[in-house]
Amino acid sequence: MPCVTRHKPRLTSAIIRAANNSECQYVMSSLKKIQSMMVEQFDLKLEDLSPEAQLEGLGLDSLSVIEFMFNLEDELKIKLSDERVELKTIQDVANIVDKLIAEQHITPS
């Protein structure tokens, strides 16, 4: 049975083809990892980090967000695109990270 990827705006999981092309592998959303890293890096409370939470409302300026994205890149072993994207919420960050994981066929740790 072939792998199928369905894109829904608020869902951040993806199905990707495994290396042997005969199995499908389910990649979970990076949201929990992002929330955990934000708690550590910015000393925020987990209960304040809903997917809809505005980054600016959490006290994160653009430089903080860029630094965080580089930390995510290192932690998750992904390569960020040079394309500029607007990140307003935690869900926006998760969507971008999940997209990169799926495109780069990476299994998050």
N, C-alpha and C positions, 0 to 999 in steps of 0.2 A: 504494500500500500504506500503510495507516495506521501511525502510530508506536505502539509498544507499550512501556510501562514495566513492568518486572518488579522488584518489591521483594524483595531477599534481605537478611537481617540483616547479613551481613558484606561485602556488595558495596557499593561507594560510587560507582558510576557510574550514570548515568541517561541515558535517551534522551528528548530533549525535541523538541517540534514547533518547527521553524524559523519565522521570522517570516512567510514566504510561505505557510505551511500546506501546502506540497506536498512538502517535504523533511523528512527527519529529521536531526538533528544529534546527534552523540555527544559527551557532556561527560565528560571524564576526571575521575578522582578528584582531589580537592584535596590528597590525602595528601602528595605530594612537595613541593608548595608550603608546606604547613604545617610539614613537617619542616625545609625550608630556612629558613623564617622563625624557627623555634625555635632552630636553630643560631646564627643571627645575633643574635636578641634575647636569648637566655639563655646564650650561649656554651656550648652543649651539643655533644656529639659525635654525628654522624649515626648512627653504629652503635648508639648507645643509644636511638634514637628509632624503635623498632619500633611497629607499629600497636597492639600490646597493652601498650606501656609505660604505666605508671601516672603520671599527671601529678604526683601528690604524691611518688612515688618519685624523680622527676626534680628534686625540690626546688622545685616550683611551688606556691605557696599560692594561695588563692582570688583574692586581689587580682591576682597575676601572671597568672592565667588570664583574668580579666576584661579586664585591660589587653591581653593578647594577642588576645583576641577582637575588641576594638575595632580593633587593628592589622590583623587579618584583614579586618574590615569595610571599612576604608579601602583596603587593598591590592587586594582582590577586588571592590570596588564592590558590596557586598551590604548589605542592611539586616537587622540582627539583630532577631529577634523580642523583644518584651517578656516573652514566656513564659519562665519559669525552667526550665532543663534541667540535669540532672546530667551533668557531664563528668568522667569518671574516667580515661579513656585517650586517647591520641592518635587512635585510631580513632573514639572518640565525637565528638571535635572535627571530624574529616573527615566523619563522617556528617551532622552538623548543617550544616556548610558546603555539602556537596554537595546536601543537601535544599533549602537556601536558593537555591543557584545554579539548580537545576532549577525551583523555584517562581517565581523571579524572572526566568527565561529569560535568564540572563547567561552569556556565554562567558568563562571565566576567562582571564586573561592569562598 
